[in-house]
Amino acid sequence: MGNKFLVAAYCCTWAIQLGYLLWMVVKWQSQKSKIGAGK
Amino acid sequence: MKKLLFLLVFLGVAALMAWGFDQAMFIAPTEATMGNVQRIFYYHVPHGMLSYLFFSINFVASVLVLAWRRSNPAKALAADAWALAGAEVGVVFSSVVLITGPLWAKPVWGIWWTWDARLTTSLVLWLIYVSYLLVRRFAAGPEMQTLAAVLSVFGALDMPINYLANRLWRTQHPAPVIGGDADSGMAPPIATAFVWNIVAWAVWGLLVLAIRVYIERRQQTIDGAAAQAALAAD
């Protein structure tokens, strides 16, 4: 009974943390293209 | 060389995260009353503690923004990048707290949520920093950073209230297991897994914070160059 809540909690934690990291990668890439366009 | 160093640091952090996960899921003993669902503790509590760390970074950086905004604008801009990164990473960590908390409460208390002092002040803390980020996103003009810094200084007042909530008032949320009364504390194998997870998530959070500061500093350079180009075109 408790296990599905445990799995959900761990999955949500990783989804939030990796989602934020992914958002930063996207931002990083868009900056790179802006810097490239400015040169 | 820089890329290789970053890759090595990232792999080190990933190994530490895997070790923390192993400790929480497989090495720590199953708690007698709650069973396996108690293992949410190893993610929920470190995230709560570390959200204070990141909101404190936001607070200190915001005070520096206010102190330096006239005397040293370049330093104020650097402090502003730390303030933004602290708030964002803090919101990420406190979002995890607000999601894992109800997922632990439902099987143990029988309810997802209750408006007790600890839970309510946690939600208010999250809302304060989300509004801080919204102010930064939507307020226009050069005074945006000052406005956000002032909001941050007032927002930080909720941190001690949130921390003390289950010490000062009777709450559905359990009494503190660390620094609580004489009965508080953890069995050694549970404490070991807990400490490993605090260390792992702290290192992860600081790495993410450093990346975010780097990105924001680069954004400030891009925005500065764009503003210069616009002035030159006029």
Interface residues (C-beta under 8 A of the other chain):
Chain A: M1 G2 N3 F5 L6 A8 A9 Y10 C12 T13 I16 Q17 Y20 L21 M24 K27 W28 Q31 K34 I35 G38
Chain B: M25 M34 G35 N36 V37 Q38 R39 I40 Y43 H44 H47 E88 V89 V92 S95 V96 I99 T100 L103 W104 K106 P107 W204 V208 I211 R212 I215 R218 Q219 I222 A225
